[in-house]
Amino acid sequence: MGNIVIKEVLTRKDHRDFIFLPEKVHKNEPDWLPPIYMDERELYNKKKNKSYQYADAILLLAYRDNKPVGRIMGIINNRYNTIHNEKHGRFCFMECFNDREVFHTLITKVEEWARQNGMTMIIGPLGFSDKDPQGFQIEGFEYPQFMTSPNNSPYMPEFVEAEGYKKKVDLVNYLGKLPDKFPLIYEKVLSRVDNNKEYKIIEFQSKKDLKPYIIGVLGLMNETFMEIYGFVPLNDNEKTDFAARYLPILDPKFIKVIETEGELVGFAIGMPDFSKGIRRANGKLLPFGIFKILRESKKSKKLLMMLGGVKKAYRGKGLDVLMGVKILQSGINHKMDMIDSHLVLENNTKMRSEWERIGCQVVKIFRIYQKEL
């Protein structure tokens, strides 16, 4: 084997090598789920991704015999560090073949970069915020991969632990059947909230109806997610970009919001799992991939729960249950039979108990690691 050469990603060719390396690493894994490459190009583009305005970042590629064999991104999220009074660097979007030496060389380079920039700890995998894929999957590889989650090979956690990294926090993924009948406590909550004219639940049938609410929902997300690990609030420009990026793929029928006296106090967002469509399109929207994705979205039998929040002053009133049940009912109306929780922090006992209440079980675990520098 040739020597490992580490190169910073600077040219257009470097970016292509960085973006398309994972499909080479996973080419013998038929169930591997590619990213949507149009999103990848924007993610690593300093002119288009507003996160670079408050975060320092470095992209590195590892080469053997002039062929890319590994990649890593280092991030210093200055906004997050200031809010939380931390000096933490991050590593993320790491990929390599089953080669411990390549892994070691890449992560050591990012550690050195973070240390040189005054950081005292490194965390990862963790991107610009909790909206990026988080952690290495450590359990549940026998279950299908799903959108916006890490899709790493099983050897990656072994490699990072061999570098002296310890557990920071785990995230769990629940899977279960859509219930035919809701628990009795839900029926009581629904009856109580439905009879309370103070709250108005709003459901949508079209993107036109949904569009006026998107910025307000993102503002409420900023307010309600501040206590969630890894979350970075969006500024006004980022809200606009986020809305433009995700509105085309959202299905309005799986989004619910609650108002009281004209004030937005709660939101919940679900979506059909169209992972099969992404795989069939090989992550490429153009020229015909978008049609494959939309086709699978309409045929999907699995409902993904993505985001949700309720203003602090209105918690404990059953509003989260109301929105959750309404989304489940929409899934049942569309002949779906499975529900997926997406990622839930292991210490979010309230949300975990709700998933278990409707009979779902943990099928995947993802781990974020930490190491003192």
Buried (B, 14 or more C-beta within 10 A) or exposed (E): EEEBEBBEBEEEEBBEBBBBBBBEBBEEEEEBBBBBBBBBBBBBEEEEBBBBEBBBBBBBBBBBEEEBBBBBBBBBBEBBBEEEEBEBBBBBBBBBBEBEBBBBBBBEBBBEBBEEBEBEBBBBBBBBBBBBBBBBBBBBEEBBBBBBBBBBBEBBBBBBBEBEBEEBBBBBBBBBEBBEEBBEEBEEBBEEBEEEEEBEBBBBEEEEEBEEBBBBBBBBBBEBBEEEBBBBBBBEEBBBBBBEEBEEBBBBBBBBBBBBEEEBBBBBBBBBBBBBBBBBBEBBBEEEBBEBBBBBBEEBEBBBBBBBBBBEEBBEBBBBBBBBBBBBBBBBEBEBEBBBBBBBBBEBEEBBEBBEBBEBEBBBBBBBBBBEB
